[in-house]
Amino acid sequence: MSKQRALADAISVWLNGRPNRSLNVLSRMLGTDASYSSIRRAAQGELEQEQSIVIAIAGVVMGESEFRSFVRTWYPQLERAVVDVKGPDFNSQVENESAVIDFLKSDDHAKIFLLAGSRTGTTDAEVIRKWGEESLSYFNDIKDSGVLAFRDGAWFFDGSVGNVSQALARHLISSLAKNFDPRNDSIGLASYSYLSWESLNRSAVEKLYKANESHAKAVYDIISDPENHGEILVLFALLQNVMKGSEGLS
C-alpha cells in the first residue's frame, strides 16, 4: 500500500467514525496546517503531498498507535521528533473518546471546548465576544458531535478527558495561555503569570519549595471553598521541578 492510499484510507475511516464529520470539519481542525484543497486531494489518495501536510492530517485522523506506525513506516527519520510532539494518549474509558480527542487536537476547537468544561459552561454570545462570529462554525462542530449538554441556556462538557499525554497537556496549556481575556482588570495583577529558571544552591531550593508549598496550600483553601465558586474562569498553576543537578539534593 502506498503512503497516499494509507492516508486516504485513514481519512475515510475517520469521516465514517461519527455522523458530524466532514472534510470541512477536518479543514477547520487543521487550520493553517493544511488547506481544504490539500485535504480533499489527500482524501482522494491521488497526489503526493508535502511532508508537513501529510503529518498534520495524519495526526488528526489517526489514533496514536496508527499514527506512530504510519510515521515509522513512511518517515522513519522523523519518528522521535514527530511522535514525541503528536499522538495524544487518552484513558480508554472516556465517553465519546474519539470526538473529544478530535477537538483537543485543534486549537480553534480546544479553546471553546475548554470553556464548556467550566462550571458555567459557554454560550454563542461568549464565544463571539472572545473570538468573533467566525468562531461559531467551530462551536457548532462541537455541538453537533454530541459531547456537550445544553441546560440553563449554556453548553456544558460534563465528561472527563482522562489522562492526557505530556505532549497534549503542553498543547492545551499553550492554547489556554493564548486566550486570556484582555488585561483590563480592576484587580491589580489579576492576569499575572511568570515562568523562569535559575541555578540555585541546596538551601535556596529548600526555601523555594517551602514558599511554593505555602502558596499551594493557600490556593487550595481558596478554590476548594464552595462559597468562592462563581462565574469567572481562572487559570492557575504551580510548577517546580529540578531540571538537572538532583544529586546535590541527596
Secondary structure, DSSP 8 states (H G I E B T S, - for coil): --HHHHHHHHHHHHHHHSTT--HHHHHHHHGGGS-HHHHHHHHHT-S---HHHHHHHHHHHS-HHHHHHHHHHH-GGGHHHHHTTS-----TT-TTHHHHHHHHH-HHHHHHHHHHTSTT-B-HHHHHHHH-GGGHHHHHHHHHHT--EEETTEEE--S------HHHHHHHHHHHHTT---S--SSTTSS----------HHHHHHHHHHHHHHHHHHHHHHT-GGG--S------------S-GGGG-
